[in-house]
Amino acid sequence: MEQFKSFDITILGGGHAGLEAAWAANQFNLSVAIVTMPGVGLGSAPCNPAVGGVGKGQVVREIDAMGGLMGRLADLAGIQYRTLNESKGYAVQSTRVQIDKEKYSEFAERIIEESEITVIREKVLSVEKDPSGYFCLYGDKQNIKTSFLIVTTGTFLNGVLHTGEDITDGGRVGISQSPGMKELFSNIKTLKKRFKTGTPPRIKRHSIDFSKMEAQPSDTGSLNFHYDHSANSRNLKQVDCFLTRTNPKTLGIIRENKERSPIFNGQIQGVGPRYCPSIEDKAFRYEDRNVHHVFVEPEGLDIDSFYPNGISTSLPKEIQLEFLRTIDGLEKAEIDVFGYAVEYDVVDTLNMKRTLEHDSFEGLYFAGQVCGTSGYEEAGGQGLIAGFNAALKAKGKDPLILPRELSYIGVMIEDLVTNERDEPYRLFTARSENRLYIREDNSIERLFNFRESLELNSEVDYHNRKFIEAKVALENLCDETHYLPNRENRELFENMGLGGLKEKTTLTEVLKRSHIDPILTLKRILANSGITADDRLIRTVAITIKYRGYIAREEIENASLNKLENKTLEWKSLLDNSNLSFECKQRISKIKPETFGQLKRIEGIRPATLAFVASTL
Ligand SMILES: Cc1cc2nc3c(=O)[nH]c(=O)nc-3n(C[C@H](O)[C@H](O)[C@H](O)COP(=O)(O)OP(=O)(O)OC[C@H]3O[C@@H](n4cnc5c(N)ncnc54)[C@H](O)[C@@H]3O)c2cc1C
């Protein structure tokens, strides 16, 4: 070792966690570097070419409100938009954007290139520490010395890939694994159990018969993620995704080959994500079900392959092809890249602070899949927190902690650092006790004070302030505008389908009426009065008004749950109860909580379960 490049903050890994960490840290006038494997694009998507989804869209908007990158990149590369859960309440509605995965990474490369961040494309072989900082070693001569190190190595740490009987070392297909970095990890606890995740085979475009599938066009009404992009005009051409289904033949082939499945024949020991099961898991977990959705999604506008979402697999190649060809529209499927599973090491997040700094190693942070989570958005959210906190510490400032009552990022990080990790973690709305409040539409309002506390005063801060001012003004307008029960107003109410008008009624009261769509109504009333407003602002104000009463009730319910902290309970009796999910029962039988407070702190125990148990005490 002869020569070092020195940086204040270095990020090991240029995936979704690494990108956000670097972008966040770079806002503080510090020298920042990303060191990442050659051959892997920045922010590349090794699995599903999509950003957002239930619980995850909320995180993307939180990242955006905090000045992060993911929402901006998703809009730039978005080729199909949808609002999921549209038939359900606004709190659980989420935006999901199909992305052109090559363009996503190209935009990421371009944005980082135009910034002050240094990108070093080397495979780090070991990490060492001395009192002056951390050293990332990748060659004999050129190495990195850094005061703060953020490790975001994803699925690469001692990664092993499985397709049938084929076992190879790797972090993802075609890319080598990350070495164990023994010098660093001899002192840092990794979980005894390795984790695993899988991906489906990619299918060549010309071999798919789309006429046998249901087309799902892009939704023009879904709102873009990034604050500085207009509400719903798109950067790229929009294309369809398609829906088809498995059938008894498909599942029959999988079931006949159980002994050749690395997940079931003992070859894979790692634990997979409960909420992202492989098609083998589905075949054996739900033996009476043969029909599962398969969403056939483009990987990009000019990319020749499609991603069949819902059938990730590590079965041998010939079996993958056989079962795939039983599915409507895929009878002549040709495979571009076969499906596989990856097993990897994960750090024990119980040894980390809520800033994502390690308890015993000052200046060392971890973020992303290496912390046992699964998903781009979860990785991005952690990267943002680790990046900001490393920079704040470098500047001698107070840490940034997002509380769980106000953000999904806060929910995730608190879950990570307070619960033993026994399976890959992913976010969904049921993990939050406050989900009526922590919605997609109000992310700026929820995080405004936290972004302001960074004292960065940049473009996003200017935008956030303007947005909050406009929100307050529009809410006041709704509270103050009233309709007297005269003929003219009655006609207006009738024409707009707003219901009867018997007494003086404010616009706020109208928007709360149960039978009307508050967003559409507010939009039309503003248009009638010649007031123009951004669709995002209208949505936020309409939902905020609609939810005022529900949120007040949620707060009262949460307060009454808190009072039950020391109440004892019979945990065994809960296991026979049909109101509790399988996951809740599994966790209760493992932890054996004796009080309501203990039950409440078990990760994966849903708020609905707590409400039910409380009603029995
Ligand atoms: C096969 C597969 C299946 C997946 N399935 C799903 C799924 O079903 N659902 C889901 O939500 N998510 C899935 N994912 C996970 C998703 O890819 C991750 O959640 C997300 O990419 C994590 O982001 P990250 O930044 O933590 O890690 P990554 O995006 O993996 O980035 C890690 C980065 O670290 C770099 N790196 C690693 N080691 C070194 C080193 N020694 N030196 C230099 N650079 C290094 C790599 O080059 C890479 O840039 C899957 C991933 C894979 C590989």
Ligand as a Chemical Component Dictionary entry (heavy atoms), coordinates in Angstrom:
data_LIG
# 
_chem_comp.id                   LIG 
_chem_comp.type                 NON-POLYMER 
_chem_comp.pdbx_formal_charge   0 
_chem_comp.three_letter_code    LIG 
# 
loop_
_chem_comp_atom.comp_id 
_chem_comp_atom.atom_id 
_chem_comp_atom.alt_atom_id 
_chem_comp_atom.type_symbol 
_chem_comp_atom.charge 
_chem_comp_atom.model_Cartn_x 
_chem_comp_atom.model_Cartn_y 
_chem_comp_atom.model_Cartn_z 
_chem_comp_atom.pdbx_ordinal 
LIG C1  C1  C 0 -31.379 -12.186 -7.587 1  
LIG C2  C2  C 0 -32.007 -11.039 -6.889 2  
LIG C3  C3  C 0 -33.344 -11.090 -6.581 3  
LIG C4  C4  C 0 -33.946 -10.045 -5.933 4  
LIG N1  N1  N 0 -35.269 -10.134 -5.665 5  
LIG C5  C5  C 0 -35.906 -9.118  -5.079 6  
LIG C6  C6  C 0 -37.294 -9.190  -4.847 7  
LIG O1  O1  O 0 -37.945 -10.157 -5.135 8  
LIG N2  N2  N 0 -37.891 -8.137  -4.246 9  
LIG C7  C7  C 0 -37.188 -7.062  -3.894 10 
LIG O2  O2  O 0 -37.776 -6.134  -3.367 11 
LIG N3  N3  N 0 -35.883 -6.986  -4.083 12 
LIG C8  C8  C 0 -35.230 -7.993  -4.687 13 
LIG N4  N4  N 0 -33.897 -7.931  -4.911 14 
LIG C9  C9  C 0 -33.209 -7.013  -4.142 15 
LIG C10 C10 C 0 -32.897 -5.686  -4.704 16 
LIG O3  O3  O 0 -32.054 -5.873  -5.764 17 
LIG C11 C11 C 0 -32.237 -5.003  -3.571 18 
LIG O4  O4  O 0 -33.150 -4.889  -2.518 19 
LIG C12 C12 C 0 -31.676 -3.671  -3.842 20 
LIG O5  O5  O 0 -30.957 -3.624  -5.027 21 
LIG C13 C13 C 0 -30.799 -3.395  -2.656 22 
LIG O6  O6  O 0 -30.080 -2.252  -2.846 23 
LIG P1  P1  P 0 -28.655 -2.113  -2.189 24 
LIG O7  O7  O 0 -28.193 -0.774  -2.547 25 
LIG O8  O8  O 0 -28.718 -2.507  -0.783 26 
LIG O9  O9  O 0 -27.791 -3.218  -2.916 27 
LIG P2  P2  P 0 -27.459 -3.426  -4.442 28 
LIG O10 O10 O 0 -28.420 -2.716  -5.302 29 
LIG O11 O11 O 0 -27.296 -4.879  -4.621 30 
LIG O12 O12 O 0 -26.067 -2.708  -4.595 31 
LIG C14 C14 C 0 -24.917 -3.205  -4.007 32 
LIG C15 C15 C 0 -23.741 -2.463  -4.585 33 
LIG O13 O13 O 0 -22.574 -2.793  -3.882 34 
LIG C16 C16 C 0 -21.507 -2.970  -4.793 35 
LIG N5  N5  N 0 -20.525 -3.840  -4.155 36 
LIG C17 C17 C 0 -20.755 -4.973  -3.462 37 
LIG N6  N6  N 0 -19.597 -5.465  -2.992 38 
LIG C18 C18 C 0 -18.618 -4.632  -3.401 39 
LIG C19 C19 C 0 -17.203 -4.616  -3.253 40 
LIG N7  N7  N 0 -16.571 -5.554  -2.571 41 
LIG N8  N8  N 0 -16.495 -3.621  -3.824 42 
LIG C20 C20 C 0 -17.116 -2.646  -4.510 43 
LIG N9  N9  N 0 -18.464 -2.617  -4.685 44 
LIG C21 C21 C 0 -19.195 -3.585  -4.135 45 
LIG C22 C22 C 0 -22.171 -3.535  -6.027 46 
LIG O14 O14 O 0 -21.417 -3.263  -7.159 47 
LIG C23 C23 C 0 -23.491 -2.767  -6.041 48 
LIG O15 O15 O 0 -23.327 -1.559  -6.712 49 
LIG C24 C24 C 0 -33.222 -8.951  -5.567 50 
LIG C25 C25 C 0 -31.874 -8.889  -5.847 51 
LIG C26 C26 C 0 -31.262 -9.930  -6.511 52 
LIG C27 C27 C 0 -29.808 -9.859  -6.816 53 
# 
loop_
_chem_comp_bond.comp_id 
_chem_comp_bond.atom_id_1 
_chem_comp_bond.atom_id_2 
_chem_comp_bond.value_order 
_chem_comp_bond.pdbx_ordinal 
LIG C1  C2  SING 1  
LIG C2  C3  SING 2  
LIG C2  C26 DOUB 3  
LIG C3  C4  DOUB 4  
LIG C4  N1  SING 5  
LIG C4  C24 SING 6  
LIG N1  C5  DOUB 7  
LIG C5  C6  SING 8  
LIG C5  C8  SING 9  
LIG C6  O1  DOUB 10 
LIG C6  N2  SING 11 
LIG N2  C7  SING 12 
LIG C7  O2  DOUB 13 
LIG C7  N3  SING 14 
LIG N3  C8  DOUB 15 
LIG C8  N4  SING 16 
LIG N4  C9  SING 17 
LIG N4  C24 SING 18 
LIG C9  C10 SING 19 
LIG C10 O3  SING 20 
LIG C10 C11 SING 21 
LIG C11 O4  SING 22 
LIG C11 C12 SING 23 
LIG C12 O5  SING 24 
LIG C12 C13 SING 25 
LIG C13 O6  SING 26 
LIG O6  P1  SING 27 
LIG P1  O7  DOUB 28 
LIG P1  O8  SING 29 
LIG P1  O9  SING 30 
LIG O9  P2  SING 31 
LIG P2  O10 DOUB 32 
LIG P2  O11 SING 33 
LIG P2  O12 SING 34 
LIG O12 C14 SING 35 
LIG C14 C15 SING 36 
LIG C15 O13 SING 37 
LIG C15 C23 SING 38 
LIG O13 C16 SING 39 
LIG C16 N5  SING 40 
LIG C16 C22 SING 41 
LIG N5  C17 SING 42 
LIG N5  C21 SING 43 
LIG C17 N6  DOUB 44 
LIG N6  C18 SING 45 
LIG C18 C19 SING 46 
LIG C18 C21 DOUB 47 
LIG C19 N7  SING 48 
LIG C19 N8  DOUB 49 
LIG N8  C20 SING 50 
LIG C20 N9  DOUB 51 
LIG N9  C21 SING 52 
LIG C22 O14 SING 53 
LIG C22 C23 SING 54 
LIG C23 O15 SING 55 
LIG C24 C25 DOUB 56 
LIG C25 C26 SING 57 
LIG C26 C27 SING 58 
# 
